[in-house]
Amino acid sequence: MPRIQGAVVVIAGASSGIGRATAQRLAREGAHLVLASRRADTLETVRQECERLGAEAVAVPTDVTDAQAVKALAEAARARFGRIDVWINNAGVGAVGVFDEVPIESHTQTVRINLLGQVNGAYAVLPIFKRQRHGVLINTLSIGSWVPTPFAASYAASKAGLRGFTESLRAELQDWPGIHVCDVYPAIVDTPGLRHAANHSGHRIGAGGPISSPFEVAETMASLIRHPRAAAPVGWSAQAMRLVATLAPAPTRWVAGKMMRKGLASAPKAAPTDGNLFTAPADHGVYGGFRNEAAIRIPAKAWLAAAGIIGFWLARRR
C-alpha cells in the first residue's frame, strides 16, 4: 500500500467538514493532493492551506453530478502527477423534513450528489487503477446506511444505495488484488453539513447525542490508505448503532422516529431553505459548531430510555 507521503490523493468534497479535515491531515504527511468541490474560491483557500502544511496541492473545481467533469478531474490528477494512488469520494448533502413536504427536486438532487456523485468518481478512477494494477477507493457513507434516518429519507436512501454499490464493486474486483474499495461509516459529525442542508422541516436543524470531530473521520481515512479494509465505522457510537439496528430493527425504527420527531418539534422555528443542494455556500469550515450549541438536544434520559426499550425487546426475543 502507498505511504501517505508522496501518495497522489484525489478528494472530492474537499472544501469543508470531513473533506477539508482529511486534506489537512494528509497534507501534514506530505501527500500530493488534488482537491475538488464546486466553489473555486473556497477550494483555492483549502489548496493554499494544504501547501502551507507541507503538501503539493492542486485545486480542480468540480460538480460531482457531472460525469464528464469528474472524468476531467481524474485526467487532471494524472496529468499533474502521473498516477492516482487514492480516490476519496466525500461530497455529500442532505434534505430534512417530512418526506412528502420536501420538494421532489430536493430529494432527487440529494440522491444525485450522494449516490451518483460517488458512482461517477468510481467510474472515472477505476480504469486508471486497473491500468496501474493498484489503487485505494474510499467512499464516505454514513451510519444512515444501516440505521433509519426519519425526516431525511432520501439521504438514507442514497447512503444505503452506496452500501449496495460498494459491496457489488468489491465482489466484481476480486481478480484485482491491488485495488481496494473501502467504506467509512461516521455517525454524527460536527461539520457544517447540517447547517448547509436543505431544510423544509419548519425548525432549525441541530444535532444531539455523541458527536465526533471531523478529524476522527480524517484519521480513519488515513488508516485506510495504509491498511485498506472493507468497512470502517468511526467511533463507538457508529459501531453501537450499527449493531443495534442489525439485532433489533423494529424497535430501532420506533425509537428513531420518536426521538427525531420530538427533537424537531422542540427546536426553534426556521424558514424553508434549499441549503447547498443547488448552490455551494460561501462559508466552508471544518467544524459546524454543534458541540457548543445544538438546536435539537436529545437529553441523556431519552438515550437511556431508548437503550432500555431495545434491550427489553432483545430479551423478549431470546
ZALUMSE-231090 format. One record per residue (C-alpha): residue in one letter; z, y negated, x. Coordinates in nm, 4 decimals. Example, Ala and Ser with C-alpha at 12.3 -4.5 7.8 and 13.67 -1.06 7.14 Angstrom:
// residues 2
{type=a&z=0.7800&y=0.4500&x=1.2300}
{type=s&z=0.7140&y=0.1060&x=1.3670}
***
This chain:
// residues 318
{type=m&z=0.0000&y=0.0000&x=0.0000}
{type=p&z=-0.0685&y=-0.3555&x=0.1195}
{type=r&z=0.2107&y=-0.5574&x=0.2680}
{type=i&z=0.2626&y=-0.8802&x=0.0813}
{type=q&z=0.1984&y=-1.0775&x=0.3979}
{type=g&z=-0.1781&y=-1.1194&x=0.4183}
{type=a&z=-0.2447&y=-0.9430&x=0.0875}
{type=v&z=-0.5047&y=-1.1068&x=-0.1371}
{type=v&z=-0.3418&y=-1.1547&x=-0.4773}
{type=v&z=-0.5022&y=-1.2973&x=-0.7911}
{type=i&z=-0.2560&y=-1.4315&x=-1.0501}
{type=a&z=-0.3943&y=-1.5092&x=-1.3954}
{type=g&z=-0.1493&y=-1.7309&x=-1.5832}
{type=a&z=-0.0086&y=-1.8863&x=-1.2651}
{type=s&z=0.0743&y=-2.2350&x=-1.3894}
{type=s&z=0.4204&y=-2.1789&x=-1.5411}
{type=g&z=0.7027&y=-1.9369&x=-1.6074}
{type=i&z=0.6661&y=-1.5868&x=-1.4663}
{type=g&z=0.3264&y=-1.6588&x=-1.3104}
{type=r&z=0.4479&y=-1.9648&x=-1.1220}
{type=a&z=0.7660&y=-1.7887&x=-1.0091}
{type=t&z=0.5578&y=-1.4954&x=-0.8843}
{type=a&z=0.3235&y=-1.7288&x=-0.6973}
{type=q&z=0.6225&y=-1.8901&x=-0.5239}
{type=r&z=0.7778&y=-1.5516&x=-0.4471}
{type=l&z=0.4615&y=-1.4137&x=-0.2876}
{type=a&z=0.3846&y=-1.7404&x=-0.1087}
{type=r&z=0.7128&y=-1.7144&x=0.0801}
{type=e&z=0.5900&y=-1.3864&x=0.2316}
{type=g&z=0.2530&y=-1.5274&x=0.3321}
{type=a&z=0.0228&y=-1.3771&x=0.0692}
{type=h&z=-0.3291&y=-1.5120&x=0.0191}
{type=l&z=-0.3180&y=-1.6401&x=-0.3386}
{type=v&z=-0.5919&y=-1.7015&x=-0.5928}
{type=l&z=-0.4304&y=-1.8920&x=-0.8800}
{type=a&z=-0.5786&y=-1.9114&x=-1.2293}
{type=s&z=-0.4884&y=-2.0869&x=-1.5541}
{type=r&z=-0.6610&y=-2.3180&x=-1.7996}
{type=r&z=-0.5365&y=-2.6575&x=-1.6800}
{type=a&z=-0.6851&y=-2.7675&x=-1.3473}
{type=d&z=-0.4380&y=-3.0457&x=-1.2598}
{type=t&z=-0.1289&y=-2.8302&x=-1.3064}
{type=l&z=-0.2927&y=-2.5447&x=-1.1195}
{type=e&z=-0.3593&y=-2.7737&x=-0.8252}
{type=t&z=0.0101&y=-2.8661&x=-0.8200}
{type=v&z=0.1021&y=-2.4975&x=-0.8001}
{type=r&z=-0.1544&y=-2.4411&x=-0.5241}
{type=q&z=-0.0057&y=-2.7190&x=-0.3115}
{type=e&z=0.3419&y=-2.5842&x=-0.3810}
{type=c&z=0.2388&y=-2.2378&x=-0.2559}
{type=e&z=0.0781&y=-2.3757&x=0.0587}
{type=r&z=0.3993&y=-2.5623&x=0.1419}
{type=l&z=0.5820&y=-2.2292&x=0.1107}
{type=g&z=0.3507&y=-2.0632&x=0.3641}
{type=a&z=0.0597&y=-1.9177&x=0.1683}
{type=e&z=-0.3101&y=-1.9775&x=0.1860}
{type=a&z=-0.3977&y=-2.0537&x=-0.1753}
{type=v&z=-0.6981&y=-2.1457&x=-0.3856}
{type=a&z=-0.6996&y=-2.2687&x=-0.7466}
{type=v&z=-0.9667&y=-2.1454&x=-0.9890}
{type=p&z=-0.9298&y=-2.2899&x=-1.3423}
{type=t&z=-0.9999&y=-2.0001&x=-1.5800}
{type=d&z=-0.9780&y=-1.9233&x=-1.9505}
{type=v&z=-0.8945&y=-1.5523&x=-1.9644}
{type=t&z=-1.0565&y=-1.5153&x=-2.3071}
{type=d&z=-1.3943&y=-1.5854&x=-2.1421}
{type=a&z=-1.5071&y=-1.2614&x=-1.9773}
{type=q&z=-1.7672&y=-1.4379&x=-1.7630}
{type=a&z=-1.5117&y=-1.6895&x=-1.6401}
{type=v&z=-1.2765&y=-1.4052&x=-1.5412}
{type=k&z=-1.5601&y=-1.2312&x=-1.3591}
{type=a&z=-1.6289&y=-1.5590&x=-1.1756}
{type=l&z=-1.2584&y=-1.5702&x=-1.0824}
{type=a&z=-1.2857&y=-1.2274&x=-0.9212}
{type=e&z=-1.6013&y=-1.3282&x=-0.7346}
{type=a&z=-1.4376&y=-1.6496&x=-0.6139}
{type=a&z=-1.1459&y=-1.4489&x=-0.4741}
{type=r&z=-1.3790&y=-1.2062&x=-0.2973}
{type=a&z=-1.5975&y=-1.4865&x=-0.1640}
{type=r&z=-1.2945&y=-1.6659&x=-0.0169}
{type=f&z=-1.1005&y=-1.3712&x=0.1251}
{type=g&z=-1.3461&y=-1.0792&x=0.1345}
{type=r&z=-1.1423&y=-0.8479&x=-0.0883}
{type=i&z=-0.8796&y=-0.8303&x=-0.3621}
{type=d&z=-0.5669&y=-0.6228&x=-0.2989}
{type=v&z=-0.3646&y=-0.7111&x=-0.6087}
{type=w&z=-0.4588&y=-0.8495&x=-0.9506}
{type=i&z=-0.1790&y=-0.9745&x=-1.1776}
{type=n&z=-0.2618&y=-1.0188&x=-1.5465}
{type=n&z=0.0070&y=-1.2572&x=-1.6672}
{type=a&z=-0.1445&y=-1.5105&x=-1.9099}
{type=g&z=0.0346&y=-1.4894&x=-2.2435}
{type=v&z=0.1067&y=-1.6821&x=-2.5647}
{type=g&z=0.2851&y=-1.6295&x=-2.8955}
{type=a&z=0.2780&y=-1.7346&x=-3.2594}
{type=v&z=0.6067&y=-1.7418&x=-3.4515}
{type=g&z=0.6532&y=-1.7457&x=-3.8281}
{type=v&z=0.6309&y=-1.5346&x=-4.1426}
{type=f&z=0.3183&y=-1.3273&x=-4.0809}
{type=d&z=0.1136&y=-1.4403&x=-4.3819}
{type=e&z=0.2201&y=-1.8030&x=-4.3403}
{type=v&z=0.0852&y=-1.8282&x=-3.9851}
{type=p&z=-0.2855&y=-1.9266&x=-3.9810}
{type=i&z=-0.5069&y=-1.6260&x=-3.9166}
{type=e&z=-0.6715&y=-1.8189&x=-3.6312}
{type=s&z=-0.3346&y=-1.8277&x=-3.4540}
{type=h&z=-0.2927&y=-1.4516&x=-3.4846}
{type=t&z=-0.6472&y=-1.3979&x=-3.3586}
{type=q&z=-0.6007&y=-1.6258&x=-3.0575}
{type=t&z=-0.2712&y=-1.4573&x=-2.9683}
{type=v&z=-0.4418&y=-1.1191&x=-2.9528}
{type=r&z=-0.7430&y=-1.2674&x=-2.7734}
{type=i&z=-0.5321&y=-1.4130&x=-2.4913}
{type=n&z=-0.2626&y=-1.1467&x=-2.4574}
{type=l&z=-0.4724&y=-0.8341&x=-2.5028}
{type=l&z=-0.8376&y=-0.9194&x=-2.4436}
{type=g&z=-0.7440&y=-1.1535&x=-2.1582}
{type=q&z=-0.5949&y=-0.8592&x=-1.9696}
{type=v&z=-0.8864&y=-0.6346&x=-2.0670}
{type=n&z=-1.1168&y=-0.8987&x=-1.9153}
{type=g&z=-0.9085&y=-0.9063&x=-1.5978}
{type=a&z=-0.9181&y=-0.5298&x=-1.5558}
{type=y&z=-1.2913&y=-0.5228&x=-1.6303}
{type=a&z=-1.3577&y=-0.7823&x=-1.3598}
{type=v&z=-1.1450&y=-0.6303&x=-1.0840}
{type=l&z=-1.1738&y=-0.2528&x=-1.1262}
{type=p&z=-1.5310&y=-0.2355&x=-0.9915}
{type=i&z=-1.4071&y=-0.4201&x=-0.6815}
{type=f&z=-1.1102&y=-0.1842&x=-0.6470}
{type=k&z=-1.3447&y=0.1139&x=-0.6758}
{type=r&z=-1.5742&y=-0.0176&x=-0.4031}
{type=q&z=-1.2694&y=-0.0740&x=-0.1822}
{type=r&z=-1.1100&y=0.2542&x=-0.2986}
{type=h&z=-0.7775&y=0.0772&x=-0.3311}
{type=g&z=-0.6030&y=-0.1912&x=-0.5360}
{type=v&z=-0.2974&y=-0.2645&x=-0.7491}
{type=l&z=-0.3426&y=-0.3927&x=-1.1054}
{type=i&z=-0.0196&y=-0.5363&x=-1.2501}
{type=n&z=-0.0027&y=-0.6193&x=-1.6203}
{type=t&z=0.2717&y=-0.8252&x=-1.7818}
{type=l&z=0.3610&y=-0.6527&x=-2.1063}
{type=s&z=0.6889&y=-0.7067&x=-2.2896}
{type=i&z=0.9763&y=-0.5165&x=-2.4385}
{type=g&z=0.7868&y=-0.6109&x=-2.7560}
{type=s&z=0.5511&y=-0.3270&x=-2.6619}
{type=w&z=0.8324&y=-0.0927&x=-2.7699}
{type=v&z=1.0710&y=-0.2914&x=-2.9884}
{type=p&z=0.9786&y=-0.4518&x=-3.3244}
{type=t&z=0.9315&y=-0.8291&x=-3.2977}
{type=p&z=0.9647&y=-0.9644&x=-3.6531}
{type=f&z=0.8176&y=-1.3110&x=-3.7150}
{type=a&z=0.5918&y=-1.2571&x=-3.4103}
{type=a&z=0.3886&y=-0.9631&x=-3.5366}
{type=s&z=0.0585&y=-1.0479&x=-3.3668}
{type=y&z=0.2422&y=-1.0940&x=-3.0355}
{type=a&z=0.3942&y=-0.7466&x=-3.0754}
{type=a&z=0.0539&y=-0.6051&x=-3.1709}
{type=s&z=-0.1061&y=-0.7482&x=-2.8579}
{type=k&z=0.1676&y=-0.6103&x=-2.6325}
{type=a&z=0.1708&y=-0.2664&x=-2.7953}
{type=g&z=-0.2082&y=-0.2643&x=-2.7630}
{type=l&z=-0.1698&y=-0.3368&x=-2.3919}
{type=r&z=0.0558&y=-0.0363&x=-2.3519}
{type=g&z=-0.2124&y=0.1886&x=-2.5022}
{type=f&z=-0.4769&y=0.0211&x=-2.2866}
{type=t&z=-0.2925&y=0.0655&x=-1.9576}
{type=e&z=-0.1865&y=0.4237&x=-2.0339}
{type=s&z=-0.5511&y=0.5041&x=-2.1013}
{type=l&z=-0.6612&y=0.3367&x=-1.7785}
{type=r&z=-0.4128&y=0.5406&x=-1.5780}
{type=a&z=-0.5460&y=0.8613&x=-1.7312}
{type=e&z=-0.9022&y=0.7519&x=-1.6577}
{type=l&z=-0.8294&y=0.6648&x=-1.2941}
{type=q&z=-0.6712&y=0.9954&x=-1.1938}
{type=d&z=-0.9515&y=1.0597&x=-0.9446}
{type=w&z=-0.8857&y=0.7260&x=-0.7729}
{type=p&z=-0.5508&y=0.7791&x=-0.5973}
{type=g&z=-0.5721&y=0.4459&x=-0.4161}
{type=i&z=-0.5908&y=0.2460&x=-0.7400}
{type=h&z=-0.2672&y=0.1827&x=-0.9289}
{type=v&z=-0.2077&y=0.0367&x=-1.2758}
{type=c&z=0.1457&y=-0.0985&x=-1.3173}
{type=d&z=0.3182&y=-0.2367&x=-1.6278}
{type=v&z=0.6030&y=-0.4892&x=-1.6199}
{type=y&z=0.8347&y=-0.4965&x=-1.9227}
{type=p&z=1.0518&y=-0.8099&x=-1.9358}
{type=a&z=1.2855&y=-0.8673&x=-2.2294}
{type=i&z=1.3838&y=-1.2326&x=-2.2957}
{type=v&z=1.2960&y=-1.4567&x=-2.0007}
{type=d&z=1.3892&y=-1.8224&x=-1.9517}
{type=t&z=1.0356&y=-1.9637&x=-1.9331}
{type=p&z=0.8545&y=-2.2473&x=-2.1128}
{type=g&z=0.6619&y=-1.9823&x=-2.3091}
{type=l&z=0.8789&y=-2.0051&x=-2.6212}
{type=r&z=0.8645&y=-2.3847&x=-2.6189}
{type=h&z=0.4853&y=-2.3693&x=-2.5869}
{type=a&z=0.4394&y=-2.1056&x=-2.8577}
{type=a&z=0.2669&y=-2.1751&x=-3.1862}
{type=n&z=0.5436&y=-2.2271&x=-3.4402}
{type=h&z=0.4944&y=-2.2008&x=-3.8152}
{type=s&z=0.8479&y=-2.0848&x=-3.8947}
{type=g&z=0.9733&y=-2.4265&x=-4.0073}
{type=h&z=1.2518&y=-2.4072&x=-3.7482}
{type=r&z=1.2913&y=-2.4785&x=-3.3798}
{type=i&z=1.2324&y=-2.1752&x=-3.1580}
{type=g&z=1.5047&y=-2.0772&x=-2.9155}
{type=a&z=1.6430&y=-1.7656&x=-2.7530}
{type=g&z=1.9569&y=-1.5573&x=-2.7824}
{type=g&z=2.1134&y=-1.2619&x=-2.6102}
{type=p&z=2.0741&y=-1.1678&x=-2.2426}
{type=i&z=1.8174&y=-1.3989&x=-2.0800}
{type=s&z=1.6536&y=-1.3124&x=-1.7460}
{type=s&z=1.5293&y=-1.5500&x=-1.4789}
{type=p&z=1.1523&y=-1.5652&x=-1.4150}
{type=f&z=1.2320&y=-1.4841&x=-1.0534}
{type=e&z=1.3770&y=-1.1476&x=-1.1585}
{type=v&z=1.0347&y=-1.0644&x=-1.3001}
{type=a&z=0.8680&y=-1.2021&x=-0.9864}
{type=e&z=1.0857&y=-0.9748&x=-0.7728}
{type=t&z=0.9748&y=-0.6790&x=-0.9827}
{type=m&z=0.6112&y=-0.7809&x=-0.9277}
{type=a&z=0.6715&y=-0.7913&x=-0.5523}
{type=s&z=0.8294&y=-0.4454&x=-0.5590}
{type=l&z=0.5260&y=-0.3065&x=-0.7423}
{type=i&z=0.2944&y=-0.4334&x=-0.4709}
{type=r&z=0.4955&y=-0.2423&x=-0.2116}
{type=h&z=0.5702&y=0.0634&x=-0.4255}
{type=p&z=0.3414&y=0.0905&x=-0.7327}
{type=r&z=0.4725&y=0.2715&x=-1.0368}
{type=a&z=0.3541&y=0.3010&x=-1.3946}
{type=a&z=0.6318&y=0.1178&x=-1.5813}
{type=a&z=0.8898&y=-0.1311&x=-1.4580}
{type=p&z=1.1406&y=-0.2667&x=-1.7138}
{type=v&z=1.3104&y=-0.5843&x=-1.5909}
{type=g&z=1.6894&y=-0.5809&x=-1.6180}
{type=w&z=1.9365&y=-0.3652&x=-1.8042}
{type=s&z=1.8656&y=-0.5256&x=-2.1428}
{type=a&z=1.4974&y=-0.4253&x=-2.1348}
{type=q&z=1.5868&y=-0.0677&x=-2.0461}
{type=a&z=1.8572&y=-0.0501&x=-2.3129}
{type=m&z=1.6325&y=-0.1946&x=-2.5846}
{type=r&z=1.3526&y=0.0454&x=-2.4989}
{type=l&z=1.5900&y=0.3431&x=-2.5125}
{type=v&z=1.7464&y=0.2384&x=-2.8423}
{type=a&z=1.4065&y=0.1727&x=-3.0057}
{type=t&z=1.2907&y=0.5189&x=-2.8986}
{type=l&z=1.6037&y=0.7035&x=-3.0149}
{type=a&z=1.6755&y=0.5055&x=-3.3310}
{type=p&z=1.3580&y=0.3354&x=-3.4594}
{type=a&z=1.4669&y=0.2812&x=-3.8213}
{type=p&z=1.7991&y=0.1020&x=-3.7553}
{type=t&z=1.6357&y=-0.0897&x=-3.4697}
{type=r&z=1.3799&y=-0.2280&x=-3.7160}
{type=w&z=1.6536&y=-0.3154&x=-3.9656}
{type=v&z=1.8722&y=-0.4877&x=-3.7067}
{type=a&z=1.5789&y=-0.6782&x=-3.5522}
{type=g&z=1.4699&y=-0.8096&x=-3.8911}
{type=k&z=1.8195&y=-0.9166&x=-3.9938}
{type=m&z=1.9030&y=-1.0854&x=-3.6651}
{type=m&z=1.5747&y=-1.2745&x=-3.6358}
{type=r&z=1.5862&y=-1.3896&x=-3.9971}
{type=k&z=1.9423&y=-1.5142&x=-3.9541}
{type=g&z=1.8632&y=-1.6780&x=-3.6210}
{type=l&z=1.5645&y=-1.8683&x=-3.7564}
{type=a&z=1.7462&y=-1.9770&x=-4.0720}
{type=s&z=2.0304&y=-2.1287&x=-3.8699}
{type=a&z=1.8035&y=-2.3182&x=-3.6273}
{type=p&z=1.7170&y=-2.6880&x=-3.6693}
{type=k&z=1.4094&y=-2.7775&x=-3.8726}
{type=a&z=1.0803&y=-2.8250&x=-3.6886}
{type=a&z=0.7280&y=-2.9288&x=-3.7828}
{type=p&z=0.4433&y=-2.6738&x=-3.7549}
{type=t&z=0.2533&y=-2.6696&x=-3.4255}
{type=d&z=-0.0243&y=-2.4682&x=-3.2611}
{type=g&z=0.1551&y=-2.4975&x=-2.9277}
{type=n&z=-0.0523&y=-2.3805&x=-2.6338}
{type=l&z=-0.2759&y=-2.1415&x=-2.8257}
{type=f&z=-0.5860&y=-2.3552&x=-2.8114}
{type=t&z=-0.4927&y=-2.6297&x=-2.5619}
{type=a&z=-0.2925&y=-2.5945&x=-2.2421}
{type=p&z=0.0230&y=-2.8112&x=-2.2436}
{type=a&z=0.0858&y=-3.0803&x=-1.9838}
{type=d&z=0.4367&y=-2.9642&x=-1.8844}
{type=h&z=0.4401&y=-2.6470&x=-1.6768}
{type=g&z=0.7684&y=-2.5496&x=-1.5158}
{type=v&z=0.9182&y=-2.2228&x=-1.4050}
{type=y&z=1.2147&y=-2.2408&x=-1.6428}
{type=g&z=1.2328&y=-2.3100&x=-2.0133}
{type=g&z=1.5954&y=-2.4268&x=-2.0142}
{type=f&z=1.7126&y=-2.1660&x=-2.2656}
{type=r&z=2.0099&y=-2.0595&x=-2.0587}
{type=n&z=2.1586&y=-2.4044&x=-2.1101}
{type=e&z=2.0705&y=-2.4641&x=-2.4738}
{type=a&z=1.9324&y=-2.2301&x=-2.7335}
{type=a&z=1.8227&y=-2.3256&x=-3.0816}
{type=i&z=1.8673&y=-1.9686&x=-3.2025}
{type=r&z=2.2105&y=-1.8492&x=-3.0986}
{type=i&z=2.2875&y=-1.4894&x=-3.1841}
{type=p&z=2.6641&y=-1.4523&x=-3.1361}
{type=a&z=2.8186&y=-1.1685&x=-2.9393}
{type=k&z=2.9713&y=-1.0179&x=-3.2548}
{type=a&z=2.6208&y=-0.9812&x=-3.4004}
{type=w&z=2.5078&y=-0.7857&x=-3.0931}
{type=l&z=2.8212&y=-0.5679&x=-3.1177}
{type=a&z=2.7624&y=-0.5075&x=-3.4878}
{type=a&z=2.4022&y=-0.4097&x=-3.4160}
{type=a&z=2.5147&y=-0.1685&x=-3.1448}
{type=g&z=2.7704&y=-0.0186&x=-3.3829}
{type=i&z=2.5158&y=0.0342&x=-3.6613}
{type=i&z=2.2697&y=0.2027&x=-3.4255}
{type=g&z=2.5458&y=0.4154&x=-3.2696}
{type=f&z=2.6665&y=0.5253&x=-3.6136}
{type=w&z=2.3102&y=0.6182&x=-3.7121}
{type=l&z=2.2643&y=0.8257&x=-3.3980}
{type=a&z=2.5973&y=1.0030&x=-3.4545}
{type=r&z=2.4986&y=1.0864&x=-3.8133}
{type=r&z=2.1685&y=1.2322&x=-3.6914}
{type=r&z=2.3488&y=1.4583&x=-3.4469}
***
